[in-house]
Amino acid sequence: MIRCLLLAAVALCPAVLPALAAEPVLTPLVGQVIAAPRPVLGSDQRRHLVYEVQLGNVTAGTLEVQAVEIVDQGGKVVHRLDRDAVARRLSVGGRRGAEAADLLFGQFGVLFLHVALGKDDALPRTLSHRIAIRFMPANIDHVLTIAETAVNDAPAVVLGPPLLGKGYIAGDGCCDSIRHVRALLPLDGRFTLAQRFAIDWEQADAQNHLVSGDTRTLTNYTIFGKDVLAVADGTVVAARNDLLEQVPGALPRNLPLDQADGNFVVLDIGGGAYVLFAHMQPGSVTVTAGARVKRGDVLGKVGNTGNSQAPHLHLHVMDGPSPLLANGLPYVIDAFTLTAIDHAGTADFDKAEATGSPLTLTPVTPPQVMKGILPLDLTVVEFSK
């Protein structure tokens, strides 16, 4: 009789009683997404999701990660990493340079992920991570699905050009270079990654040189002294103008954290988005906190201050006013012309910067006018008003 009454109550009032949750199960691996992925359209005409999953081994043994499948809300595999790919992307302790496919007992790691979708592919609503692991030394295989996240479908922030002219190359940009994409910092008791979509803009001359002559002379770098422009109307929330230039060729040692950006400007452009312009020349910054600027206004000149080994403009967008204690946001440039790509990779870029050798550029013929696009790593572009 009691059972019948309960069944009747459920039938008459289905919204009153919550559905029974699935029974929890113990898992050998725990995981969470550090920040929900947000798509951006790149200069390869694909949409890119760039995000991180923190994984922790809670067993008393070693867990070997054999494979990771990223699946959407319907169970479709949208990307897969084999063991070798995991070993290139899983940073033990979140430390860049400490990559491995195994987590020892009590260890955690951060898996840096990049999913590229066709421009017309449906954007997943959610992503989960099906992970195949092997318990060692017992040599037992297990598969579990963890770390579900929503996909943030908010449109990318739109910027104007930060510089004007030809030959600007997007150094260490999205999406598989590591200097910015993996610049995870433990700040105030949590991980932050403000530089997820950062670009170090340098400039090649007509002979494809980033620098001509003595590489320790600042004025020999093509980009040195170029005007840095406001990418949107906004309000300056922070700026610095007093740090001296670094000698090119090596990053400075023992640099205080508050000098990492050198002479800089942080611009609040509204909608919860802030833009960092870093490493400008001493005495060149034209604005102070509280100033209102218009798109195209000169903010300063490209220099080599702070944590920098060659003159360049570091630019990224974040969700707060701190250049470091914030989450990096994807953004696009409203218009530029794609003129070449350095398919030879980061090693070629580094060599050109360090030695003055010409970049190995493949021209884009004819040049492509792009609108509402993020220039991807090692693309060469022309900016105009």
C-alpha positions as CSV (number, residue, x, y, z in Angstrom):
1,M,0.0,0.0,0.0
2,I,2.8,2.4,0.9
3,R,4.6,1.6,-2.3
4,C,1.4,2.3,-4.3
5,L,0.9,5.6,-2.6
6,L,4.5,6.7,-3.4
7,L,4.0,5.7,-7.0
8,A,0.8,7.6,-7.2
9,A,2.5,10.7,-5.7
10,V,5.3,10.6,-8.3
11,A,2.8,10.2,-11.1
12,L,0.6,13.1,-9.9
13,C,3.6,15.4,-9.0
14,P,6.5,14.6,-11.3
15,A,8.2,18.0,-10.8
16,V,8.2,17.8,-7.0
17,L,10.5,14.8,-6.5
18,P,14.0,15.0,-8.0
19,A,15.3,12.2,-10.2
20,L,17.6,9.8,-8.4
21,A,21.2,10.6,-9.2
22,A,23.5,7.9,-10.4
23,E,25.5,6.2,-7.7
24,P,29.0,7.8,-7.4
25,V,32.0,5.6,-8.3
26,L,35.6,5.8,-7.3
27,T,37.9,6.9,-10.0
28,P,41.7,6.5,-10.2
29,L,42.1,9.8,-12.0
30,V,40.4,13.2,-11.3
31,G,40.2,16.0,-13.8
32,Q,38.8,19.5,-14.3
33,V,38.9,22.0,-17.1
34,I,40.7,25.2,-16.1
35,A,38.6,27.5,-18.3
36,A,35.8,26.6,-20.6
37,P,36.9,26.7,-24.3
38,R,35.7,29.5,-26.5
39,P,36.1,29.2,-30.3
40,V,38.0,31.6,-32.6
41,L,38.2,31.6,-36.4
42,G,41.8,31.4,-37.5
43,S,43.6,32.4,-40.7
44,D,43.4,28.8,-41.8
45,Q,39.6,29.2,-42.0
46,R,39.1,26.7,-39.2
47,R,37.6,27.3,-35.7
48,H,39.9,26.6,-32.9
49,L,39.2,25.6,-29.3
50,V,42.2,26.0,-27.0
51,Y,42.0,24.9,-23.4
52,E,43.5,22.9,-20.6
53,V,42.5,19.9,-18.4
54,Q,44.1,19.4,-15.0
55,L,44.5,15.7,-14.2
56,G,45.5,14.1,-10.9
57,N,46.6,10.5,-10.1
58,V,44.9,9.6,-6.8
59,T,46.2,6.0,-6.7
60,A,49.2,4.6,-4.9
61,G,50.8,3.5,-8.2
62,T,51.7,4.9,-11.6
63,L,49.1,5.7,-14.2
64,E,50.1,5.5,-17.9
65,V,47.9,7.6,-20.1
66,Q,47.4,5.5,-23.3
67,A,45.0,7.8,-25.2
68,V,42.6,10.7,-24.8
69,E,39.5,11.1,-26.8
70,I,37.6,14.4,-26.7
71,V,33.9,13.7,-27.2
72,D,30.9,16.0,-27.7
73,Q,27.5,15.8,-26.1
74,G,26.4,13.1,-28.4
75,G,29.4,10.9,-27.9
76,K,31.1,11.8,-31.2
77,V,34.9,11.9,-31.0
78,V,36.0,15.3,-32.2
79,H,39.7,14.8,-31.5
80,R,42.0,12.0,-30.3
81,L,45.5,12.0,-28.8
82,D,47.5,8.8,-28.8
83,R,50.2,8.1,-26.2
84,D,52.9,10.0,-28.1
85,A,50.6,13.0,-28.5
86,V,49.8,12.9,-24.8
87,A,53.5,12.8,-24.0
88,R,53.9,16.1,-25.9
89,R,51.0,17.9,-24.2
90,L,50.8,16.7,-20.6
91,S,52.9,18.8,-18.4
92,V,53.6,17.3,-15.0
93,G,52.8,19.8,-12.3
94,G,51.7,22.2,-15.0
95,R,55.4,23.0,-15.7
96,R,56.4,23.7,-19.3
97,G,59.3,21.5,-20.2
98,A,58.1,18.7,-17.9
99,E,56.0,16.8,-20.4
100,A,55.3,13.1,-19.9
101,A,52.5,10.5,-20.6
102,D,52.7,9.0,-17.1
103,L,51.6,10.4,-13.7
104,L,53.3,8.9,-10.7
105,F,51.4,8.3,-7.5
106,G,50.1,11.6,-6.1
107,Q,51.2,13.6,-9.2
108,F,49.1,15.9,-11.2
109,G,49.6,17.3,-14.7
110,V,48.0,19.8,-17.1
111,L,46.9,18.5,-20.5
112,F,47.1,21.4,-23.1
113,L,44.5,20.8,-25.7
114,H,43.7,22.2,-29.2
115,V,40.7,21.1,-31.2
116,A,40.4,22.5,-34.8
117,L,37.0,22.4,-36.4
118,G,36.0,23.1,-40.0
119,K,34.5,26.5,-40.4
120,D,31.1,25.0,-41.1
121,D,31.3,22.1,-38.5
122,A,28.7,22.2,-35.7
123,L,30.1,23.7,-32.6
124,P,29.9,21.2,-29.7
125,R,27.7,22.3,-26.8
126,T,29.9,20.3,-24.3
127,L,33.1,18.3,-24.4
128,S,34.1,15.4,-22.2
129,H,37.4,13.5,-22.0
130,R,37.5,9.7,-22.4
131,I,40.9,8.6,-21.1
132,A,42.4,5.2,-21.4
133,I,44.9,4.5,-18.6
134,R,47.0,1.6,-17.5
135,F,47.7,0.8,-13.8
136,M,51.3,0.0,-13.2
137,P,52.9,-2.2,-12.0
138,A,49.7,-4.3,-12.2
139,N,49.4,-3.8,-15.9
140,I,45.6,-3.3,-15.8
141,D,43.8,-1.2,-18.4
142,H,40.9,1.0,-17.6
143,V,38.8,3.7,-19.4
144,L,37.0,6.5,-17.8
145,T,35.2,9.7,-18.9
146,I,35.8,12.8,-16.9
147,A,36.2,16.6,-17.0
148,E,33.0,17.6,-18.8
149,T,32.9,21.3,-19.8
150,A,30.5,23.5,-21.6
151,V,31.8,25.2,-24.7
152,N,31.4,29.0,-24.5
153,D,29.9,30.1,-27.8
154,A,30.3,33.8,-27.1
155,P,31.8,35.6,-30.1
156,A,35.5,36.5,-30.1
157,V,36.6,40.0,-29.2
158,V,37.1,42.2,-32.3
159,L,40.2,44.4,-32.5
160,G,41.6,46.9,-34.9
161,P,45.3,46.7,-36.0
162,P,47.9,47.2,-33.3
163,L,50.5,48.3,-35.8
164,L,50.6,49.7,-39.4
165,G,52.6,48.5,-42.3
166,K,54.0,45.4,-44.0
167,G,55.9,42.3,-42.9
168,Y,54.5,41.8,-39.4
169,I,54.9,38.2,-38.3
170,A,52.8,36.5,-35.6
171,G,55.4,35.0,-33.3
172,D,54.5,32.3,-30.8
173,G,50.8,32.6,-31.7
174,C,47.8,30.2,-31.6
175,C,47.5,27.4,-31.5
176,D,50.3,24.8,-31.0
177,S,53.3,26.9,-30.1
178,I,54.1,26.6,-26.5
179,R,55.6,29.9,-25.1
180,H,52.3,31.6,-24.7
181,V,49.7,28.8,-25.1
182,R,51.4,27.0,-22.2
183,A,52.3,30.0,-20.0
184,L,50.3,28.6,-17.1
185,L,51.1,30.5,-13.8
186,P,50.3,29.6,-10.2
187,L,49.1,32.9,-8.9
188,D,47.3,33.7,-5.6
189,G,46.6,30.0,-5.1
190,R,45.2,29.1,-8.5
191,F,46.3,28.5,-12.1
192,T,45.9,31.4,-14.6
193,L,46.6,31.5,-18.3
194,A,46.3,35.1,-19.5
195,Q,48.5,34.5,-22.5
196,R,46.5,31.7,-24.1
197,F,46.0,33.7,-27.4
198,A,49.0,36.1,-27.1
199,I,51.1,37.1,-30.1
200,D,54.6,38.5,-30.2
201,W,54.6,40.7,-33.2
202,E,57.9,41.2,-35.0
203,Q,58.6,42.6,-38.5
204,A,60.5,41.4,-41.5
205,D,62.1,43.8,-44.0
206,A,61.9,43.5,-47.8
207,Q,64.7,40.8,-47.6
208,N,62.8,38.9,-44.8
209,H,65.2,39.9,-42.1
210,L,64.0,40.6,-38.6
211,V,67.3,42.2,-37.8
212,S,70.1,43.4,-40.0
213,G,73.7,43.8,-38.7
214,D,74.7,43.5,-35.0
215,T,71.9,41.6,-33.2
216,R,72.8,43.3,-29.9
217,T,71.9,46.7,-31.4
218,L,68.2,47.6,-30.8
219,T,67.9,49.9,-33.8
220,N,68.9,47.1,-36.2
221,Y,65.6,45.3,-35.6
222,T,63.0,46.2,-38.2
223,I,60.2,46.6,-35.7
224,F,62.1,48.7,-33.2
225,G,60.4,52.1,-32.6
226,K,57.3,51.5,-34.6
227,D,54.1,53.1,-33.3
228,V,51.9,50.9,-31.1
229,L,48.2,51.7,-31.7
230,A,45.1,51.4,-29.6
231,V,43.0,48.5,-31.1
232,A,39.7,49.9,-29.9
233,D,38.1,52.8,-28.1
234,G,38.7,52.4,-24.4
235,T,40.0,53.5,-21.0
236,V,43.5,53.0,-19.8
237,V,43.5,51.1,-16.5
238,A,47.3,50.7,-16.0
239,A,50.5,51.8,-17.7
240,R,54.2,52.0,-17.1
241,N,56.9,54.0,-18.8
242,D,60.1,53.9,-16.7
243,L,61.9,50.6,-17.4
244,L,65.2,50.6,-19.4
245,E,65.7,48.6,-22.5
246,Q,67.2,45.1,-22.2
247,V,70.2,44.1,-24.3
248,P,68.9,41.8,-27.1
249,G,70.0,38.1,-27.3
250,A,68.9,36.6,-24.0
251,L,66.0,37.0,-21.5
252,P,67.0,38.9,-18.4
253,R,67.7,37.0,-15.2
254,N,66.0,37.4,-11.9
255,L,63.5,39.9,-13.2
256,P,60.8,40.8,-10.7
257,L,57.3,39.6,-11.6
258,D,56.0,43.2,-11.8
259,Q,58.5,44.0,-14.5
260,A,57.7,41.1,-16.8
261,D,55.7,43.3,-19.2
262,G,58.2,46.0,-19.3
263,N,56.7,49.4,-20.2
264,F,53.1,48.6,-21.0
265,V,49.5,49.7,-21.3
266,V,46.3,47.8,-20.3
267,L,43.3,49.1,-22.1
268,D,39.7,48.4,-21.0
269,I,37.7,48.1,-24.2
270,G,34.4,47.1,-22.6
271,G,32.4,43.9,-22.5
272,G,34.7,42.5,-19.9
273,A,37.7,42.5,-22.2
274,Y,41.1,44.1,-21.5
275,V,44.1,44.4,-23.9
276,L,47.7,44.3,-22.9
277,F,50.4,46.0,-25.0
278,A,53.8,45.1,-23.6
279,H,57.6,45.8,-23.9
280,M,57.5,49.4,-25.2
281,Q,60.4,51.8,-25.2
282,P,61.1,53.8,-22.1
283,G,59.6,57.3,-22.2
284,S,57.5,56.4,-25.2
285,V,54.2,55.5,-23.5
286,T,51.8,58.4,-24.2
287,V,49.0,57.6,-21.8
288,T,48.4,57.1,-18.1
289,A,45.7,55.3,-16.0
290,G,42.3,56.9,-16.5
291,A,43.0,58.3,-20.0
292,R,40.3,57.8,-22.7
293,V,41.7,56.7,-26.1
294,K,40.3,56.2,-29.5
295,R,41.0,53.4,-31.9
296,G,44.2,54.2,-33.8
297,D,45.7,56.5,-31.1
298,V,49.4,56.0,-30.5
299,L,50.1,54.4,-27.1
300,G,53.8,54.1,-27.3
301,K,56.7,52.7,-29.4
302,V,57.9,49.1,-29.8
303,G,60.8,48.4,-27.5
304,N,62.6,45.6,-25.7
305,T,61.8,46.2,-22.0
306,G,60.8,43.6,-19.4
307,N,61.0,39.9,-20.0
308,S,62.1,40.3,-23.6
309,Q,65.1,39.2,-25.7
310,A,64.4,41.0,-28.9
311,P,62.2,44.1,-29.8
312,H,58.6,43.1,-30.3
313,L,55.1,44.0,-29.4
314,H,53.4,41.5,-27.1
315,L,49.6,41.7,-27.3
316,H,46.9,39.6,-25.7
317,V,43.3,40.0,-24.5
318,M,42.1,38.9,-21.1
319,D,39.0,39.0,-18.9
320,G,40.5,41.3,-16.2
321,P,42.8,44.2,-15.7
322,S,45.8,42.2,-14.5
323,P,48.1,41.1,-17.3
324,L,48.9,37.9,-15.5
325,L,46.0,37.2,-13.0
326,A,43.3,36.8,-15.7
327,N,42.0,34.4,-18.2
328,G,43.1,34.8,-21.8
329,L,40.3,35.4,-24.3
330,P,40.3,34.7,-28.0
331,Y,40.1,37.7,-30.4
332,V,40.1,38.5,-34.1
333,I,41.5,41.4,-36.1
334,D,38.7,43.1,-38.1
335,A,40.8,43.4,-41.3
336,F,44.3,42.5,-42.4
337,T,46.1,41.1,-45.5
338,L,47.8,37.7,-45.3
339,T,51.0,37.9,-47.4
340,A,53.1,34.9,-46.3
341,I,53.6,32.0,-43.9
342,D,56.8,30.6,-42.3
343,H,56.1,26.9,-42.7
344,A,59.7,26.2,-41.5
345,G,58.4,26.7,-38.0
346,T,59.5,28.2,-34.7
347,A,63.1,27.1,-35.1
348,D,63.4,29.1,-38.3
349,F,61.8,32.2,-36.6
350,D,64.2,31.8,-33.6
351,K,67.2,31.5,-35.9
352,A,66.2,34.6,-37.8
353,E,65.8,36.6,-34.5
354,A,69.1,35.3,-33.0
355,T,71.4,35.5,-36.1
356,G,69.9,37.8,-38.6
357,S,69.3,35.1,-41.2
358,P,66.3,35.6,-43.4
359,L,63.0,34.0,-42.6
360,T,62.0,31.1,-44.8
361,L,58.7,32.5,-46.0
362,T,56.2,31.0,-48.4
363,P,54.3,33.8,-50.1
364,V,50.5,33.7,-50.2
365,T,49.7,34.4,-53.9
366,P,47.7,36.4,-54.3
367,P,47.7,38.0,-50.8
368,Q,44.4,37.3,-49.0
369,V,42.3,40.0,-47.4
370,M,40.9,38.6,-44.2
371,K,38.2,40.0,-42.0
372,G,37.2,38.9,-38.5
373,I,40.1,36.4,-38.3
374,L,42.9,35.6,-35.8
375,P,46.3,35.5,-37.5
376,L,47.7,32.1,-36.6
377,D,51.3,31.3,-35.6
378,L,54.0,32.5,-38.0
379,T,51.6,34.1,-40.5
380,V,52.9,37.4,-42.0
381,V,50.4,40.2,-42.4
382,E,50.0,43.7,-43.6
383,F,48.0,46.2,-41.4
384,S,46.4,49.3,-42.8
385,K,44.1,51.9,-41.5
